[in-house]
Amino acid sequence: MDAKDRVIPARDFMDVAETRALGREIDVAALQLGLVALQRNPGIRIAINLSARSVGYGDWTKTLRGALRKSPDLARHLVLEINEASAMHVPDVLLPFMTEMRAAGITFALDDFCAGMTSLPLLRDFRFEIAKIDGRFVRNIDSRPGQQMVVHAALALAEEMGMFVVAEAVETEAEACWLRQSGVGCLQGYLFGAPTIAPDFTAFQKGREGVGSRS
């Protein structure tokens, strides 16, 4: 919260926080909340953001491993999102962790894809299952040829690496239409729903069941 008790958006503090102990504490809190949501709503799948630095943080790994020991099935409902910059920063720690957790059933997503200088050999070694295109390249993409070139290149690279592609920060039907036509597998953003601290998972599950009954 700021001095006027307004919520400070994560984008305004995470770049600084993730280089400090506070970032590790935020990642632990996010993991705890995500695991609780999975335990209370077994039919859902949840993606949890973290900095690659947290993989070496005792409290974070203890929280994850403790939950998996008690409920091993949670792993196949869990996606861990690691942003591109932090993934490239500590590959020696991240690679063995991903191998271990992938064997348990966890899926890994590369967040902010296209946002930085990606090491292609490392990207090959990480074998992320999901790539999330950074929102800066998604906004107004239907009318910006330069961004379209970047996204087309990202899609080709993701296909070569076997990654399912998600586009972040989709806000208009025109953006969504262009992305769908270009082969993006999944869209996320305000066009589909605003962020909330109290999601109605029951309504989501009923919606999925309704789709299944009509198919």
C-alpha positions in Angstrom: 0.0 0.0 0.0 1.2 3.6 -0.6 0.9 6.5 1.8 -2.7 7.0 0.8 -3.6 3.3 1.4 -3.8 2.6 -2.4 -2.6 -0.7 -3.7 0.7 -0.3 -5.5 0.7 -2.5 -8.7 3.3 -5.2 -8.8 4.8 -3.9 -11.9 5.9 -0.8 -10.0 7.9 -2.6 -7.3 8.8 -6.2 -8.4 11.9 -5.3 -10.5 13.4 -3.8 -7.3 11.9 -6.2 -4.8 13.1 -9.4 -6.6 16.8 -8.4 -6.1 16.3 -8.2 -2.3 15.2 -10.4 0.5 11.7 -8.9 0.2 11.4 -10.6 -3.3 12.0 -14.0 -1.8 9.3 -13.3 0.9 6.8 -12.3 -1.7 7.5 -15.5 -3.7 6.9 -17.6 -0.6 3.6 -15.8 0.1 2.5 -16.3 -3.5 3.4 -20.0 -3.4 1.5 -20.5 -0.1 -1.6 -18.8 -1.4 -1.5 -20.8 -4.6 -1.1 -24.1 -2.9 -4.0 -23.3 -0.5 -6.1 -22.5 -3.5 -5.2 -25.8 -5.2 -6.0 -27.7 -2.0 -9.4 -26.1 -1.7 -10.3 -26.3 -5.4 -8.8 -29.6 -6.7 -10.3 -29.2 -10.2 -8.3 -26.1 -11.1 -4.8 -25.4 -12.4 -2.8 -22.5 -11.1 0.2 -20.6 -12.4 2.5 -19.1 -9.7 5.1 -16.5 -10.5 8.6 -16.6 -9.0 12.0 -15.3 -9.4 14.6 -18.0 -10.3 16.6 -16.7 -7.3 13.9 -18.1 -5.0 14.7 -21.7 -6.1 17.8 -21.4 -3.8 15.8 -19.9 -1.0 15.2 -22.3 1.8 11.8 -21.2 2.9 10.4 -21.3 -0.6 11.7 -24.8 -1.5 10.7 -26.1 2.0 7.1 -24.8 1.4 6.9 -26.4 -2.1 8.5 -29.8 -1.1 6.4 -30.0 2.0 3.2 -29.5 0.1 4.2 -32.1 -2.5 5.0 -34.7 0.2 1.6 -34.3 1.7 -0.3 -34.1 -1.6 1.8 -35.3 -4.6 -1.1 -34.9 -6.9 -0.8 -31.1 -6.6 2.2 -31.1 -8.9 0.2 -31.8 -12.0 -2.1 -28.9 -11.3 0.8 -26.4 -10.8 2.6 -24.2 -13.3 5.6 -22.2 -12.1 6.2 -19.0 -14.1 9.8 -17.8 -14.2 10.6 -14.5 -16.0 13.1 -14.6 -18.8 15.7 -12.3 -17.1 15.9 -14.2 -13.9 16.0 -17.6 -15.6 19.1 -16.5 -17.5 20.7 -15.2 -14.3 21.0 -18.4 -12.3 20.8 -21.4 -14.8 23.1 -23.6 -12.6 20.5 -23.5 -9.8 17.4 -23.5 -12.0 18.2 -26.4 -14.4 18.5 -29.2 -11.8 15.5 -27.8 -9.9 13.4 -27.9 -13.1 14.5 -31.4 -13.8 13.5 -32.6 -10.4 10.1 -30.8 -10.3 9.2 -31.7 -13.9 9.7 -35.4 -12.9 7.1 -34.8 -10.1 4.6 -33.4 -12.6 5.1 -29.6 -12.4 4.9 -27.6 -15.6 7.2 -24.6 -16.3 6.4 -21.3 -18.1 8.8 -18.7 -19.4 7.3 -15.4 -18.5 8.1 -12.1 -20.3 9.2 -14.0 -23.5 10.8 -11.6 -26.0 11.5 -9.0 -23.3 15.2 -9.6 -22.9 18.3 -11.1 -24.5 17.6 -14.8 -24.5 20.5 -17.3 -24.6 19.3 -19.8 -27.2 21.4 -22.7 -25.9 20.1 -22.1 -22.3 16.5 -21.8 -23.6 17.0 -25.2 -25.3 18.4 -26.7 -22.0 15.5 -25.3 -19.9 12.8 -26.9 -22.1 10.0 -24.6 -20.8 6.6 -26.1 -21.7 5.0 -22.7 -22.0 6.2 -19.3 -23.4 4.3 -16.2 -22.4 4.8 -13.3 -24.8 5.6 -10.0 -23.0 2.6 -7.6 -22.9 4.7 -4.8 -24.4 4.6 -6.6 -27.7 0.9 -7.4 -27.5 -0.6 -3.9 -27.0 -1.9 -2.6 -30.3 -0.3 -5.4 -32.2 -3.0 -5.4 -34.8 -1.8 -2.1 -36.1 2.0 -2.2 -35.4 4.0 -4.1 -38.1 7.2 -3.9 -36.0 5.6 -5.7 -33.1 4.1 -8.2 -35.5 7.5 -9.2 -36.8 8.8 -9.8 -33.3 5.8 -11.9 -32.3 6.0 -14.0 -35.6 9.6 -14.6 -34.8 8.8 -15.6 -31.2 6.1 -18.0 -32.4 8.5 -19.7 -34.8 11.1 -20.0 -32.0 8.6 -21.3 -29.6 7.3 -23.9 -32.1 10.9 -25.0 -32.7 11.5 -25.4 -29.0 8.2 -27.2 -28.4 6.6 -24.5 -26.3 2.9 -23.7 -26.1 2.4 -19.9 -26.5 0.4 -17.6 -24.3 0.0 -13.8 -25.0 -0.2 -11.5 -22.0 -2.0 -8.2 -21.6 -4.6 -8.7 -24.3 -7.1 -5.8 -23.9 -9.0 -5.4 -27.2 -10.9 -7.7 -29.6 -8.6 -6.5 -32.5 -5.5 -7.6 -30.6 -7.1 -11.0 -29.7 -8.2 -11.5 -33.3 -4.7 -10.9 -34.7 -3.1 -13.2 -32.1 -5.5 -16.0 -32.8 -5.1 -15.8 -36.5 -1.3 -15.8 -36.0 -1.5 -19.1 -34.1 -1.1 -18.0 -30.4 -2.5 -20.8 -28.3 -4.0 -18.9 -25.3 -4.8 -15.3 -24.5 -4.7 -13.6 -21.1 -5.6 -10.0 -20.1 -8.3 -7.5 -19.2 -10.3 -8.4 -22.3 -11.2 -11.7 -20.4 -11.2 -10.5 -16.8 -9.5 -8.1 -14.4 -7.1 -9.3 -11.7 -8.8 -10.1 -8.4 -7.6 -11.3 -5.0 -10.8 -13.3 -4.5 -11.4 -15.4 -7.7 -14.6 -17.4 -7.9 -13.2 -20.8 -8.7 -16.6 -22.4 -8.3 -18.1 -20.4 -11.1 -15.0 -21.2 -13.3 -15.5 -24.9 -12.7 -19.2 -24.7 -13.5 -18.4 -22.9 -16.7 -15.9 -25.6 -17.7 -18.4 -28.3 -16.9 -21.0 -26.5 -19.1 -18.6 -26.4 -22.0 -17.8 -30.1 -21.6 -21.5 -31.0 -21.6 -22.1 -29.1 -24.8 -19.2 -30.5 -26.7 
